């Protein structure tokens, strides 16, 4: 891990009101919800990626239940698909990186970011076939590169090409579902792809010595975020508070038992512990809202607009899509966004 986690500041407790009740202000030391209070049902779209670690830990350890949440976990291969489910009403909250938030903001404003739950560098890689004549980054010119459209790995590919002075029109980018990329690379349909775990390891296993990996060496630091529908925030605010409290409890568990936290995350995304440990060292799961999130959203939105990936010609005001109040009222020290 790249960051020293804070020591627990005290026990977590929250009495969640019934589903349609208004916000309730409770001190952090209050007792856990009484069993006599009906649990609030909600649906969480969980992106199956390492940066969703806190949500995975909270689910496995029962922290959402302790907050009187009857939380239905719906797994998604990516944050992009989770955000699509949020926009069409299939889920009430999701975990996702910033890029899917950016592309969703061009379609709708009916959601709010209530927290970031991880920051991470080195999560993405370019995996290439050596027998396609690729020995160094410059050899990607003229090649077919696969990635998942409108996602963090798509943005990473943009940054990687930019770093190595390769124009976008000097490569052929093929968009496909993330889980299809390893097989497409193994069969030679594409010459390289931009992706993350567990798909980078899957491709390396399929290709063996024919695989060449260009890792992200500090090029892109992404955040994972908790995003809720505007309706959930307005009508079920206590449930939003419960989500945040459960994630804060998961952060404390991770700080106390990092090996167990790693094992939970590895199992959820179906990779072995050894593979997960390489990613884990560059992963910093913690709950926060930082000013840098605004800069990342704006940078990625400008890229999407300038590259023609959206018909929108203007960048939204992302401050309007961040709800700071829930986390501020729970832990004001974790919020550094200036309004």
C-alpha positions as CSV (number, residue, x, y, z in Angstrom):
1,X,0.0,0.0,0.0
2,X,1.2,3.5,-0.7
3,X,-0.4,5.3,2.2
4,X,-0.4,5.1,6.0
5,X,-4.0,4.7,7.0
6,X,-5.4,6.6,9.9
7,X,-6.1,4.9,13.1
8,X,-9.8,4.4,14.0
9,X,-11.3,7.5,15.4
10,X,-14.1,5.8,17.3
11,X,-16.9,3.2,17.0
12,X,-19.3,3.6,14.1
13,X,-23.0,3.6,14.7
14,X,-26.0,4.8,12.8
15,X,-29.8,4.4,13.2
16,X,-31.2,4.3,9.7
17,X,-34.8,5.6,9.4
18,X,-37.4,3.9,7.2
19,X,-37.0,4.3,3.5
20,X,-38.8,7.6,3.0
21,X,-37.7,9.4,6.2
22,X,-35.6,12.5,5.9
23,X,-32.0,12.9,7.0
24,X,-31.2,12.1,10.6
25,X,-28.1,13.6,12.3
26,X,-26.5,11.2,14.7
27,X,-23.2,11.3,16.5
28,X,-20.5,8.8,15.3
29,X,-20.7,7.0,18.6
30,X,-24.3,6.1,18.5
31,X,-25.4,2.5,18.9
32,X,-26.0,0.3,15.9
33,X,-29.6,0.2,14.5
34,X,-32.2,-1.6,16.5
35,X,-33.3,-4.9,15.0
36,X,-36.9,-3.7,15.3
37,X,-36.3,-1.1,12.6
38,X,-37.1,-2.4,9.1
39,X,-34.0,-2.6,7.0
40,X,-33.8,-0.2,4.0
41,X,-33.5,-2.0,0.7
42,X,-31.0,-0.6,-1.9
43,X,-29.2,-1.9,-4.9
44,X,-25.4,-1.4,-5.3
45,X,-23.8,-1.8,-8.7
46,X,-20.3,-3.2,-7.8
47,X,-17.6,-2.7,-10.4
48,X,-15.4,-5.9,-10.2
49,X,-12.1,-4.1,-10.1
50,X,-9.4,-3.8,-7.4
51,X,-10.3,-0.2,-6.7
52,X,-13.7,-1.3,-5.4
53,X,-12.0,-3.0,-2.5
54,X,-13.7,-1.1,0.3
55,X,-17.2,-2.0,-1.0
56,X,-16.2,-5.7,-1.4
57,X,-14.8,-5.7,2.2
58,X,-17.9,-4.0,3.6
59,X,-20.2,-6.6,1.8
60,X,-18.2,-9.6,2.9
61,X,-17.9,-8.5,6.5
62,X,-21.5,-7.5,6.9
63,X,-20.9,-3.8,7.4
64,X,-23.8,-2.8,5.2
65,X,-26.2,-5.1,7.3
66,X,-24.9,-3.4,10.5
67,X,-26.1,-0.1,9.0
68,X,-29.6,-1.7,8.6
69,X,-29.2,-1.8,4.8
70,X,-30.7,-4.7,2.9
71,X,-28.2,-4.2,0.2
72,X,-28.5,-6.1,-3.1
73,X,-25.1,-6.4,-4.7
74,X,-25.2,-6.4,-8.5
75,X,-21.7,-7.2,-10.0
76,X,-20.6,-5.5,-13.2
77,X,-17.5,-6.1,-15.2
78,X,-16.7,-2.4,-15.3
79,X,-17.7,0.9,-13.8
80,X,-19.0,1.9,-17.3
81,X,-21.6,-0.8,-17.2
82,X,-22.4,0.0,-13.6
83,X,-23.0,3.6,-14.5
84,X,-25.2,2.6,-17.4
85,X,-27.3,0.6,-14.9
86,X,-27.6,3.6,-12.6
87,X,-28.8,5.8,-15.4
88,X,-31.5,3.4,-16.4
89,X,-32.7,2.8,-12.8
90,X,-31.5,-0.8,-12.4
91,X,-29.4,0.2,-9.3
92,X,-29.4,3.0,-6.8
93,X,-25.6,3.4,-6.3
94,X,-22.4,2.3,-8.0
95,X,-18.7,2.1,-7.6
96,X,-16.8,3.5,-10.7
97,X,-13.8,5.4,-11.9
98,X,-14.0,9.0,-13.1
99,X,-14.2,8.3,-16.9
100,X,-17.6,6.5,-16.8
101,X,-18.9,9.4,-14.7
102,X,-17.7,11.9,-17.3
103,X,-19.4,10.1,-20.2
104,X,-22.5,9.6,-18.2
105,X,-22.6,13.4,-17.4
106,X,-23.0,14.0,-21.1
107,X,-26.3,12.1,-21.0
108,X,-27.7,12.9,-17.6
109,X,-27.3,14.9,-14.4
110,X,-29.5,12.7,-12.3
111,X,-26.7,11.3,-10.1
112,X,-24.2,12.6,-7.5
113,X,-20.7,11.6,-6.4
114,X,-20.8,11.3,-2.6
115,X,-17.2,10.0,-2.0
116,X,-14.1,8.7,-3.6
117,X,-13.2,5.3,-2.1
118,X,-9.8,4.6,-3.5
119,X,-6.9,6.2,-5.4
120,X,-4.6,4.1,-7.4
121,X,-1.6,4.4,-9.8
122,X,-0.2,1.7,-12.0
123,X,-3.5,-0.1,-12.4
124,X,-3.5,-0.3,-16.2
125,X,-1.2,-1.8,-18.8
126,X,-0.7,-2.3,-22.5
127,X,-0.3,-6.0,-23.3
128,X,1.0,-6.7,-26.8
129,X,2.0,-9.6,-29.0
130,X,5.7,-9.9,-29.6
131,X,5.1,-11.7,-32.9
132,X,3.2,-8.7,-34.2
133,X,6.6,-7.0,-34.4
134,X,6.2,-5.1,-31.1
135,X,9.4,-4.8,-29.0
136,X,9.0,-1.2,-27.7
137,X,6.2,1.3,-27.4
138,X,7.0,3.0,-30.7
139,X,6.2,-0.3,-32.5
140,X,2.5,0.2,-31.7
141,X,2.3,2.5,-34.7
142,X,0.2,1.0,-37.4
143,X,-1.1,-1.7,-35.0
144,X,-4.6,-2.7,-33.9
145,X,-5.1,-1.9,-30.3
146,X,-8.2,-3.0,-28.4
147,X,-9.8,-1.3,-25.3
148,X,-13.1,-0.7,-23.6
149,X,-14.7,2.5,-24.8
150,X,-15.5,5.3,-22.5
151,X,-13.6,3.8,-19.6
152,X,-10.5,4.5,-17.5
153,X,-8.4,2.1,-19.7
154,X,-9.5,4.0,-22.8
155,X,-8.2,7.2,-21.2
156,X,-5.0,5.5,-20.1
157,X,-4.5,4.4,-23.8
158,X,-4.8,8.0,-24.8
159,X,-2.2,9.1,-22.2
160,X,0.1,6.3,-23.2
161,X,0.0,7.1,-26.9
162,X,0.5,10.8,-26.0
163,X,3.5,10.0,-23.9
164,X,5.2,8.0,-26.6
165,X,4.4,10.6,-29.3
166,X,2.0,8.3,-31.3
167,X,-0.9,10.1,-32.9
168,X,-4.3,8.5,-32.5
169,X,-4.6,8.2,-36.3
170,X,-1.4,6.2,-36.4
171,X,-3.1,3.2,-34.7
172,X,-6.4,1.4,-35.2
173,X,-8.4,1.4,-32.0
174,X,-11.0,-1.4,-31.7
175,X,-13.6,-1.1,-29.0
176,X,-14.9,-4.3,-27.3
177,X,-16.0,-5.6,-24.0
178,X,-13.2,-5.9,-21.5
179,X,-13.7,-9.6,-20.9
180,X,-13.3,-10.3,-24.6
181,X,-9.9,-8.6,-25.0
182,X,-7.6,-11.4,-23.8
183,X,-9.0,-13.9,-26.3
184,X,-9.0,-11.3,-29.1
185,X,-5.3,-10.8,-28.4
186,X,-4.5,-14.5,-28.1
187,X,-6.2,-15.2,-31.5
188,X,-4.5,-12.3,-33.2
189,X,-7.6,-10.3,-33.9
190,X,-5.8,-7.4,-32.2
191,X,-2.1,-6.7,-31.7
192,X,-2.3,-5.1,-28.3
193,X,-4.8,-3.9,-25.8
194,X,-5.2,-1.4,-22.9
195,X,-6.7,-3.0,-19.8
196,X,-6.4,-3.8,-16.1
197,X,-6.5,-6.8,-13.9
198,X,-7.8,-9.5,-14.0
199,X,-7.6,-9.3,-17.8
200,X,-4.0,-8.4,-18.2
201,X,-2.9,-11.5,-16.3
202,X,-5.4,-13.6,-18.3
203,X,-3.8,-12.4,-21.5
204,X,-0.3,-13.1,-20.3
205,X,-1.3,-16.6,-19.3
206,X,-2.8,-17.2,-22.8
207,X,0.2,-15.8,-24.6
208,X,3.0,-17.0,-22.5
209,X,6.4,-15.8,-23.7
210,X,4.7,-14.1,-26.6
211,X,3.3,-11.4,-24.3
212,X,4.9,-8.1,-23.8
213,X,3.6,-5.8,-21.1
214,X,4.0,-2.0,-21.0
215,X,3.0,-1.1,-17.4
216,X,1.6,2.2,-16.2
217,X,4.6,3.8,-14.5
218,X,2.9,6.7,-12.8
219,X,1.2,7.9,-15.9
220,X,-2.3,7.8,-14.6
221,X,-3.7,8.0,-11.1
222,X,-7.4,7.1,-11.0
223,X,-10.0,7.3,-8.3
224,X,-12.8,4.9,-7.6
225,X,-16.0,6.7,-6.5
226,X,-19.3,6.0,-4.8
227,X,-22.1,7.5,-7.0
228,X,-25.7,7.5,-6.1
229,X,-28.9,8.4,-8.0
230,X,-30.3,11.8,-7.3
231,X,-33.5,10.1,-6.1
232,X,-31.7,8.0,-3.6
233,X,-29.9,11.0,-2.2
234,X,-33.2,13.0,-1.9
235,X,-35.5,10.3,-0.7
236,X,-33.2,7.9,1.2
237,X,-30.5,10.1,2.7
238,X,-30.1,7.8,5.8
239,X,-29.3,4.9,3.5
240,X,-26.5,7.0,1.8
241,X,-25.1,7.8,5.2
242,X,-25.2,4.1,5.9
243,X,-23.2,3.3,2.8
244,X,-20.6,5.8,3.8
245,X,-20.3,4.5,7.4
246,X,-20.0,0.9,6.2
247,X,-17.1,2.0,3.8
248,X,-15.4,3.8,6.7
249,X,-15.6,0.6,8.7
250,X,-14.2,-1.3,5.8
251,X,-11.3,1.1,5.7
252,X,-10.5,0.5,9.4
253,X,-10.6,-3.3,8.8
254,X,-8.2,-2.9,5.9
255,X,-5.8,-1.0,8.0
256,X,-5.9,-3.6,10.8
257,X,-6.0,-6.7,8.6
258,X,-4.5,-5.9,5.2
259,X,-3.9,-9.6,4.2
260,X,-7.5,-10.5,4.9
261,X,-8.6,-7.4,2.9
262,X,-6.4,-8.5,0.0
263,X,-7.8,-12.0,0.0
264,X,-11.4,-10.7,0.0
265,X,-10.7,-8.5,-3.0
266,X,-8.8,-11.1,-4.9
267,X,-11.7,-13.6,-4.5
268,X,-14.3,-11.1,-5.6
269,X,-12.4,-10.3,-8.9
270,X,-11.4,-13.9,-9.4
271,X,-7.6,-13.6,-9.3
272,X,-5.0,-15.4,-7.1
273,X,-3.5,-13.6,-4.2
274,X,-0.1,-13.4,-5.8
275,X,-1.5,-11.5,-8.8
276,X,-3.6,-9.3,-6.5
277,X,-0.6,-8.4,-4.3
278,X,1.2,-6.7,-7.3
279,X,-1.8,-4.4,-7.8
280,X,-2.4,-4.0,-4.1
281,X,0.9,-2.3,-3.5
282,X,-0.2,0.6,-5.8
283,X,-3.7,0.7,-4.4
284,X,-4.8,3.1,-1.7
285,X,-8.4,2.4,-0.6
286,X,-9.8,5.2,1.6
287,X,-12.8,7.4,1.8
288,X,-12.4,11.0,0.9
289,X,-13.5,13.9,-1.4
290,X,-10.5,15.8,-2.8
291,X,-10.2,18.9,-4.9
292,X,-8.1,16.8,-7.4
293,X,-11.3,14.9,-8.4
294,X,-12.6,18.0,-10.1
295,X,-9.4,18.4,-12.1
296,X,-9.5,14.8,-13.2
297,X,-13.2,15.0,-14.3
298,X,-12.6,18.2,-16.2
299,X,-9.4,16.9,-17.9
300,X,-11.2,13.7,-19.0
301,X,-14.2,15.6,-20.2
302,X,-12.1,17.9,-22.3
303,X,-10.4,14.8,-23.9
304,X,-13.8,13.2,-24.7
305,X,-15.1,16.4,-26.3
306,X,-11.9,17.2,-28.2
307,X,-11.6,13.6,-29.5
308,X,-15.2,13.6,-30.7
309,X,-16.3,10.8,-28.4
310,X,-19.4,12.8,-27.6
311,X,-21.6,15.2,-29.5
312,X,-21.6,17.5,-26.5
313,X,-19.5,20.6,-27.1
314,X,-19.2,21.9,-23.5
315,X,-17.9,20.5,-20.3
316,X,-20.4,20.2,-17.4
317,X,-19.8,21.9,-14.1
318,X,-18.8,18.9,-12.1
319,X,-19.0,20.7,-8.8
320,X,-22.8,20.5,-9.3
321,X,-22.5,16.7,-9.5
322,X,-20.7,16.3,-6.2
323,X,-22.7,16.0,-3.0
324,X,-20.3,16.9,-0.2
325,X,-22.9,17.2,2.6
326,X,-23.2,13.5,3.5
327,X,-19.5,12.9,4.0
328,X,-18.9,16.4,5.5
329,X,-21.5,15.7,8.2
330,X,-20.0,12.3,9.0
331,X,-16.3,13.2,8.7
332,X,-15.6,16.8,7.7
333,X,-11.8,16.1,7.9
334,X,-12.1,13.9,4.8
335,X,-13.5,16.6,2.5
336,X,-11.2,19.2,0.9
337,X,-13.2,20.3,-2.1
338,X,-13.7,24.1,-2.2
339,X,-17.1,25.2,-3.3
